[in-house]
Amino acid sequence: MDDKISLEDIAGDDVMQHLSMHHFSLMTSLFSVLNATRAGDPNNVIAHYFLEHFDELADLNIYDVVEACYTSRSGIRRFCQEIGFENFTGIKYSAYEWKRQSDYFLGYARHDDYRSYLPDRLGKMCETINQLIDERTLVKLATVMHEANEVVLAATDFSATALRDFQQAMLVMHKIVRVFTDAVGDEEVFDILGPRDIVLVTSATGNYARVARPRIEGLSAQRVLITMNQDPALAEPYDTVLYLSRKDLKTSRSVYAKYGVNYLFDLLYNVYCRLYG
């Protein structure tokens, strides 16, 4: 029988021991299953149950899950392994995500005059990024990407919308770019990267960059990190770090996290088009 896991048991740096590049976020993995399967499919039912009870994940009992999802313990174990976790206990180690996501989203949305707040913040964000990442830096980055045999963009699936948009836009420029996330992609793509290649890791808070570090630091390819986290240790494996903000905003959701990556990749694409269009 699975022992109850408290949030204290999974707090702090110990959480990183239970993460990999392919199950960085349980919430992302569950939504990927929910969106990709039919209603009534056994995996869909299990994913829906875990999402519905995410706020009480640490207290869940496997027998209650089995009964509610009309499956067996082996069925739950297979589901856990299919999304990158060893077993049900491994799933429970992600209970900390609920508070992190609650603080992240609700803190960002709680403003009385949001219609005025958001445009003001967006304007300041664009001004800051323009100052931190100048035209020369973008030209250099665009040139490296143009000359590279392989270009890989890595991020959490949650924040990969801008990367996928950039991927499609680059095809119009006859440049194929790969996108790797914690939910989609073959991790062996990193094994084919050489000195003429480039990998860009987008990690606004820095958490994904920490998880990805073992895979990134040994690469001979050019390594670029896009982040708001000012921790010097985070930058160590990278040749270039592009900061989206002057302040360390790793613990809160902000316009920099939500729109900053989109704006940066729009700037980069504009430069690439002007150079090679």
BAKOL-863031 format. One record per residue (C-alpha): z negated, x negated, y negated. Coordinates in pm, 1 decimal. Each point is the difference from the previous one (the first is absolute). Layout:
N
R         pz         px         py
R          Z          X          Y
...
# end
This chain:
277
R         pz         px         py
R        0.0        0.0        0.0
R       88.4     -131.7     -347.0
R     -298.6     -100.6     -209.7
R      -33.8      138.4     -348.4
R      131.4     -241.5     -262.8
R     -156.5       -6.1     -343.1
R      179.4      -96.0     -319.2
R     -237.9     -294.5      -29.9
R      135.6     -133.4      329.4
R      352.4      -21.2     -138.6
R      -57.7     -100.7     -360.1
R      109.3     -316.4     -173.2
R      203.9     -283.9      146.8
R      -57.2      116.8      358.0
R      256.5      272.7      -62.0
R      275.0     -262.7      -25.5
R      -64.1     -104.3      359.0
R      115.9      343.9      114.4
R      321.5       -4.1     -203.6
R      347.2     -137.9       59.0
R      324.0       24.2     -193.2
R       91.9      296.6      217.2
R     -311.5      213.7      -28.9
R     -129.0      -96.6     -339.9
R      -74.5      365.4      -77.7
R      -97.5      265.5      252.5
R       84.0      269.0     -254.2
R      353.7     -134.8      -37.1
R       44.2      -20.5      376.7
R     -121.0      356.6       52.9
R      228.0      139.1     -268.8
R      292.6     -192.5      153.1
R      -63.4      174.6      333.6
R      -52.3      337.7     -166.1
R      324.9      -26.3     -195.8
R      208.3     -130.2      291.7
R     -102.6      245.7      274.3
R       40.7      372.3       54.9
R     -286.4      241.7      -50.4
R     -162.5       54.0      338.5
R       97.7     -342.4      132.2
R     -311.9     -161.3      156.5
R       14.4     -296.3     -241.0
R       49.1      234.8     -293.3
R     -305.8      200.2      103.1
R     -217.8     -311.7       32.1
R      120.5     -145.9     -330.3
R      -63.7      333.0     -174.4
R     -351.9       17.2      144.0
R      -91.7     -352.1     -113.1
R      136.8       67.2     -349.3
R     -184.4      331.2      -23.4
R     -326.3     -168.4      100.8
R       54.0     -332.1     -175.5
R     -309.0       46.1     -218.5
R     -217.3       16.4      313.7
R      188.4     -254.3      209.4
R     -302.7     -221.9       61.8
R     -187.9      292.0      154.5
R      275.1      127.8      228.9
R      -66.3       18.7      372.2
R      294.1      -64.7      230.9
R      -87.9      300.8      216.2
R       23.9      230.4     -301.8
R      338.6     -152.6      -88.2
R      124.9       43.3      356.6
R     -103.2      365.7        3.4
R      139.6       81.3     -344.8
R      335.0     -171.1       67.4
R       46.9      132.9      355.5
R       41.1     -348.7      141.1
R     -191.5     -258.9      202.0
R     -185.1     -322.3      -77.1
R      297.0     -193.9      131.1
R      223.3      206.0     -230.0
R     -214.7      -95.0     -298.9
R        4.1     -363.8      110.3
R      380.1        0.8       26.9
R       28.1      152.2     -346.8
R     -230.4     -265.4     -146.9
R      199.7     -280.1      160.4
R      331.8      145.5     -116.8
R     -112.5      -24.9     -363.0
R     -142.9     -349.6       42.2
R     -365.3       51.4       94.9
R     -153.9     -106.6      329.3
R     -195.9      318.8       56.0
R     -188.7      288.6     -162.3
R     -275.6     -232.3     -121.3
R      263.8     -202.6     -181.8
R      109.5      317.0     -180.1
R     -358.6       68.5     -106.8
R      -18.9     -340.7     -166.2
R      236.6      138.4     -264.8
R     -251.4      259.3     -117.9
R      -59.8     -209.9     -312.7
R      347.6      101.7     -121.6
R     -113.7      349.2     -100.3
R     -232.7     -113.1     -278.8
R      242.4     -267.5     -115.2
R      286.6      249.3      -24.6
R     -219.1      267.7     -160.9
R     -117.6     -236.3     -273.2
R      352.8     -133.6      -42.0
R      178.7      332.3      -50.4
R     -264.7      212.4     -167.7
R      -98.4     -269.2     -248.3
R      362.6      -29.0     -109.1
R       50.2      374.3      -49.0
R     -320.0       89.6     -187.4
R      109.3       -5.0     -364.2
R      -30.0      302.3     -226.1
R      314.0      -60.3     -205.7
R      222.5     -145.8      268.8
R      325.0       80.1     -185.1
R     -103.5     -237.5     -276.6
R     -185.5     -247.7      217.8
R      286.4      -77.1      239.0
R      279.7      -72.5     -254.7
R     -235.9     -222.9     -195.9
R      -95.9     -195.9      310.7
R      361.3      -28.1      115.7
R      106.3     -146.6     -332.5
R     -277.1     -259.2        9.5
R       83.4      -79.6      362.6
R      366.9      -71.2      -79.6
R      -99.8     -216.0     -295.3
R     -244.9     -198.9      212.7
R      245.4      -59.2      285.5
R      267.6     -106.8     -248.7
R     -239.7     -260.5     -134.8
R     -128.8     -122.6      337.1
R      336.4      -19.9      176.1
R      264.1     -134.2     -236.1
R      378.5        2.3       31.6
R       15.1     -360.2      123.7
R     -228.4       83.7      292.7
R      215.2      298.6       96.8
R      319.8     -204.6      -25.1
R     -147.9     -265.1      228.7
R     -113.2      264.1      250.2
R      334.9      180.2       -5.2
R      180.8     -330.5       56.9
R     -215.5      -87.9      300.6
R       58.5      346.6      146.2
R      374.1      -25.8      -55.3
R       21.6     -337.0      176.3
R     -237.6       92.6      284.1
R      126.9       77.7      348.3
R     -287.7      244.9       53.7
R     -204.7      195.1     -253.8
R     -310.2      179.5      133.9
R     -216.8      235.0     -205.1
R     -341.4       68.4      156.6
R     -260.5      258.1     -102.4
R     -206.9      286.4      129.2
R      209.1      301.9       88.0
R     -202.5      190.5     -258.6
R      137.1     -215.8     -282.0
R      347.3      -76.2      136.1
R      198.6      269.6     -184.0
R      108.3     -241.2     -273.6
R       97.7     -258.2      262.3
R      220.4      243.9      190.6
R      165.4      110.1     -322.1
R       67.6     -364.7      -86.4
R      132.8      -57.7      351.8
R      261.7      273.0      -42.3
R       87.9     -113.0     -350.6
R       58.1     -355.7      118.9
R      252.5      115.8      258.1
R      222.0      109.8     -288.6
R      -14.9     -365.9     -103.9
R      105.7      -97.6      355.0
R     -340.7     -148.4       75.6
R     -192.9      119.5      306.1
R     -377.2       -1.3      -47.4
R     -253.5       70.4      274.4
R     -313.0      210.9      -57.1
R     -304.6      -55.0      221.4
R     -309.3      221.5      -19.6
R     -314.6       59.1      200.4
R      170.2      307.3      151.3
R      364.3     -104.8       37.2
R      171.9     -328.1       84.4
R       19.2     -275.8      258.3
R     -252.8     -274.2      -70.6
R      229.6     -251.0      172.5
R      221.1       12.6     -310.8
R     -234.8     -262.2     -146.4
R       86.8     -236.3      286.0
R      362.2      -28.1     -113.6
R      -80.3      -97.2     -359.3
R       92.9     -350.1     -110.2
R      -17.6     -210.3     -318.0
R      295.0      184.9     -157.3
R     -167.1      340.1       46.1
R     -254.3      188.7     -206.6
R     -280.1      246.0       73.3
R     -162.9      212.0     -270.5
R     -339.7      150.2       82.6
R     -104.5      292.5     -217.4
R     -375.8       49.7        6.8
R     -141.8      160.2     -313.6
R     -363.8      -17.0      108.6
R       37.1     -314.4      209.8
R     -118.5      158.3      324.9
R      340.5       -3.2      166.5
R       57.2     -359.3     -112.3
R     -319.8     -103.9      179.7
R      111.2      172.4      318.5
R      348.2     -152.1      -25.9
R     -122.8     -352.5      -73.2
R        5.8     -132.6      360.3
R      365.0      105.2       23.9
R       98.9     -127.9     -344.7
R     -170.5     -334.5      -46.4
R      193.1     -179.6      272.8
R      344.1      103.6     -118.7
R      249.2     -253.8     -133.2
R      166.0      274.2     -207.2
R      -66.6       51.1     -370.5
R     -313.3      216.4      -26.9
R      -64.2      233.2     -292.8
R     -303.2      222.7      -53.8
R       -1.4      302.7     -231.5
R     -356.1      111.0      -75.3
R     -270.0       97.2     -247.6
R     -269.5     -191.4      186.3
R      -98.9     -313.3     -192.0
R     -180.2     -171.9      290.9
R      130.6     -362.4       11.1
R      -47.4      -11.9      378.4
R      244.7      286.4       37.7
R      274.0     -203.3     -168.5
R      -39.9     -310.6      218.5
R      273.7       70.7      260.0
R      260.2       90.8     -264.3
R      246.7     -204.4     -199.7
R        5.9      259.3     -279.2
R     -241.8      275.5     -101.2
R      114.0      278.8     -232.2
R     -296.6      175.7     -160.1
R       55.3      358.9     -111.7
R     -310.9       11.0     -219.9
R     -220.1     -231.5     -201.4
R     -319.3      146.0      142.9
R     -106.1       11.1      363.1
R       63.4      365.9       92.1
R      -31.5      -36.0      375.3
R     -273.3      261.5       39.8
R      155.5      289.1     -191.4
R      318.8      202.1        0.2
R      187.9      -49.9     -325.7
R      346.5       36.5     -149.8
R       49.9     -366.6       89.3
R      -45.4       76.7      370.0
R      202.4      321.7       -5.3
R      284.2      -90.6     -236.7
R      -22.6     -375.6      -54.2
R      186.9      -98.4      318.0
R      277.7      249.9      -76.9
R       36.1     -136.4     -351.2
R        4.5     -361.7      119.3
R      270.1       66.3      259.0
R      204.6      191.0     -258.6
R      -18.9     -305.1     -227.5
R       94.7     -229.6      287.2
R      294.8      217.1       98.7
R      123.8        8.5     -357.6
R       -3.5     -380.5      -12.4
R      169.4      -26.6      341.2
R      278.1      237.4     -109.2
R       58.6     -192.2     -322.7
R       18.3     -329.0      188.4
R      206.4      104.2      300.0
R      154.7      337.0      -83.5
# end
